[in-house]
Amino acid sequence: MKWFQNLSIGRKLAVAFTITTLATLLLGVFALTRMQSANEQLQKIARQDVPNVQYLGEIRAQLGEYRTFEMAQISRMAEGAEVIADYDKRLTDSRAIIEEQDRLYSSIAMTAREKAVYDVMKERLGAYFEAHGEIDRAVAAGDAVAAQAVSDEKSRPRRRELFASLKELGEVLDEQMDQEVAQADAMYVNSVQAVIACIVVLSLLAAGLGWSIARAITVPLASAVRVADNVAEGKLDTRIDATRKDEAGTLLRAMQRMQDQLQAVMAAQREMARKHDEGAISFRMDPTAFPGDFRRMVEDCNELVAAHVAVKMRLVAVMQRYAVGDL
């Protein structure tokens, strides 16, 4: 985190906003991705499974009608060609609907298991229609006994086998829909949990960045205030950590330079006092070693010392005159 502390306040804020913005974008992308997956799951159910159930239901309904027309035609053969023709038309129309629904069903992708069951159903549907073809030929020949025999011995058992396959296919579709609905529910629960977890992480990240930035600003400022208070109280030995490279570090380095200048002025005064104690009363501090008002302070101090020395020298001269009797 040292690199973060050395960043300027503006860059700290930029880093924090960038991280939180990227995290928010990632959360949005994740949520959209999960929503897209859930939508695809629902679309699959709506566009594939539900239509397949509808197609299969219509096939079963039409096969029921078809068998009814088939049996009615056989039983009413004696009523004449017009009745037979009417049932032929009904059977043809019903078969056309069955074949169209079957075409629609087969046009949608199937699972391997569904395809296997469908193939058996398709084979049994063809066998059932073959049996009806024999009935048609018997009806056309006017042989009601043969037509009824084919209906009882071939058409009925084949129809039962066909409906068994339709039932099995319906059960496969129900199982697949149940699985897909369960998957959609699980995906929803997982998505909600993941989004909540991301929100919590994002909140903690934002809180952590806010805390770091706040400390990066307030801690050095508090240190600068403490140094300023100590200088105001005449304490110039406060240790200052000026290693930071941000604005707070710049402020602390400025405080350190101020403290160093004051210490330098005091050191120069002590040196001048030592020299005077040693008898070098002409010694003065070098004002050029100090900038700005510090130079003026040194110059004023030098002038004060010079005036004080001049007074003492005048007193010495007077005392010397007194010593020789010059009153």
N, C-alpha and C positions, 0 to 999 in steps of 0.2 A: 504493500500500500504506500511505500515511500514515493513512488512515481506519482501517485494520485495526490499526495500532499503537496508535491512540488508544482503541480499544475496551478495556473491562475484560477481565480474564482470563476471567471467566465468559462474557462475550459472545464472546470469541475462540473458546472451546471450543464454545459454542453454534453459532457460524457454521461451524466446522469439522465438527461432527457433523451439522449440517443439510445442508451441501454433500455430505458423504460419504453421508448417508442418501438424499438425492435422487438422487445418482449411482447408488447401489445399486438404488433403485427403478426408475430408468430402465433400468438394465441388466437387471433382472428383467422389466420390461415388454417390452423389446426381445427378450429370450430367449423369453418366452412368445409374442410375436407371430410370431417365426420358427418356433417349434415348431407354432403353430397353422397357419401356411402349409404347413409340411411335412406336418402331419396332413391338411390339406385335399387336398394332392396325393395322399397315400396313399389317402385315402378315395375320391377320384375313381377311382383305379386299381381299388380293391377293389369299389366300388359300380357302376362304369360299364364300364370296359374288360374286367375279368375276367368279369363276367356276360355281356357281349356276345360274348366269345370262346366262353363255354360255350353260349350260345344258338345261335351260328353253328355250333359243332361238332355240337350236337344236330340242327340242321336238315340238315346234311350227312349225318349218320348215318341219319336217318329217310328222307331222299331215296334213300339207298342201299337201305334196306329196301323203300321204295315201289317202286322200279324192279324189285327182285327179285320182289316180289309180283305186279307187273304182268306180267312176262314168264312167271312160273309160271302165272298165271291163263290166259294165252293158250295156253300149251302143254298145259294140262290141261282145256281146254274140253270135250273128249270124255268126261270122266269124270262129267259130269252137273251138274245145277243145284246140288246140295249143295256140291260143291267150289267152283263159281263163287261161291256165296253166302259161303262161308268166306273166300275171298280178297277179296271185296267188303268184308267186315267188317274184315279186316286193313288193306286200303287206306284205308278210311274212318278207322280209328283212327290210322293213321300220318299221314294228312293232317291230322287234328285236332291231333296233337302238333306237326307242322310249323307250322301256322297259329298255335298258341298260342305257340310259341317265337318266331315272327316278330312276333307282337303284343308280346311282352315286349321284344324287341330294339328295335322301333320306338318303344316308350314312353320310351326313354332318349335324352337329347339327343345329337345327332350333329354332327360338324364338317361344314363345307360339302363337303369332298372325300368324306368318308364318306357323306354324304347322296346325292351324285351317283352313287356306285358302288352304294349300296343301292337307289336308284330303278331302276337298270338291272337289278339282281338281282331286284327285286320284279316288274318287267315280264316277265322271262324265266321266273320262277316261275309267273306266271299263264298264260303261253304253254304251259308244260309241262303244267299241269293241264288246259288246253284240249285239248291233244293226247290226254291220258288220257281226257277226256270222249268223244272220238271212238272211242277203243278200247272204252270202256264200252258205247257204243251198238252197236258191231259185235259185241261179246260177247253183248249182250242179244238181238241178231238171230240169233245162232248162226253168224255169218260169221267163221270163224277166219282165213281168207285176208285179208279186209279189216282185221281187227284186227292181224294181223302186219304188214301193209303200213304201217298208221299208225304202229305201233311202230318199224319200221325207218326210215321216211321222215320222220316228224315228231317222235315222242317221243324217239328216241335223239339226234338232232342238237340238239334243244332242251334236252335234259338236259345235253349236253356244254357248250352255251352257258351254261346255268344254273350248272354247276359251275365254269366259268371265272370267272363273276361272283363266286361264293362264294369262290373262291381269291383273287381280287383284293381282295375285301372283307376277307378274313382278313389279307392283306398290309398293307392300310391300317391295320387294328387293331394289327398287330404293330409297325408303324412308329410309330403314336401311342403305344403303350405304351413303346416304346424311348425316345421323346422325353421322355415324362413321367417315366420312371425316371431318365433323364439329368438332367432338370431337378431332380428330387428330390435326386439325388446332389450336383449343383452347389449347390443351396440348402443342403444339409447342410454342405458344405465351407465355403461362404461364411458360414454361421451360426457355425460353429466358429471361423473366423478372426476374425469380427466380435466374438464374445464374448471371445476371447483378447485382442484389441486393446482392448476396453472394460475388461477386467480390468487390463491393463497401465496404461491411462490412469488408471483409478481408483486403482490402487496408487501411481502417481506423484503423483496429486493428493493422496492421503492423506499420502504422505511429505512432499510440499511444504508442506502445511498444518501437519503436525507439526513440520517444521523451522522454519517461520515462527513458530509459537507458542512453540517452545522458545527461539528467538533473542529473541522479543519479551519473554520473561520473564528469561532468563539474562543477556543483555547489559546491561540497565539495573541488574539486581541486582549484577552484577559492578562496574558503575560506582559503585553505592552503597557496596559494600564497599571499593572503592579510596578513595572520599572519606572513609569512616570511618577507614580505616588512616592516611590523610594527616592527618586531624584528630588522631588519637592520637599521631602523630609531630610534631605542631606545625606542619604545613603547612596553612595556611588559604587558599591561593590557587588551589586546584584548580578548574578550570572544570567546571561542572555543567550538563548539558543537561536542563532541566526543562520542555521543551516538550510532552512526552508527556502524555496525559490518562488513562492507565490507572493501575493500582495502583502499578506501578513508577515512573511519573512522579510520583505523589503522594509516594512514598518519597523520590525525588530532590529534590523541592521542600522536603520536610521537612529533608533533609540540607543543602540550600542555606540555608534559614532558620537552621539551627543554626550553619552556617559564618558567615553574615552577622551573627548575634548576637555570636559570638566576635570577629569583626572589629570590630564596633561597640564592644565593651568595650575592645579593644586601642586603637582610635582614641580613645576617651574618656580612656584612661590616658595616651596620648601627648599629647593636648591639655592634660590637667592638668599633665603634666611640663613642657610648653612654658610654660604660664602661670606655673608656679612659678619656672622659669628667668628669666622676665621680672620676677619680683618679686611677682607676685600669689599669695602663699602661702596666701591665704584661699580660693582657687578650689577647688571640689570638683566631682566628677562628679555629674550629675543621676540619681539612682537610679530616679526614676519613668519614665525613658525605657526601662527594661528590665523584662522580665517575669520572674516566678518567681525561681529561684535566681540568675539573672543579676543581678537587683536586689540580692540579698543579697551577691553577690560585690562589686558596686560599693560597697555600703554598708560592707562589711568593709574594702575598699580605702580608702575615705574615712576610716574610723575609724583605720586604720593610719597614713595620711598625717597626720591630725590629731594623733595621739599623737606622731608623729615631729616635727611642727612644734612641738608643745607643749614637747617636750624641748629643742629648739633654742632656743625663746624663753626657757626657764628658764635655759639656759646663758648666753644673752645678758644676762639680768638679773643673774646672778651676776657675770659679767665686768664689767658696768657698776659694780657695788658695789666690786669689787676695784679698779677704776680710780680711785675716789675714796678709796681707803684703808680701806674698810670690810672688814676681814678677819674 
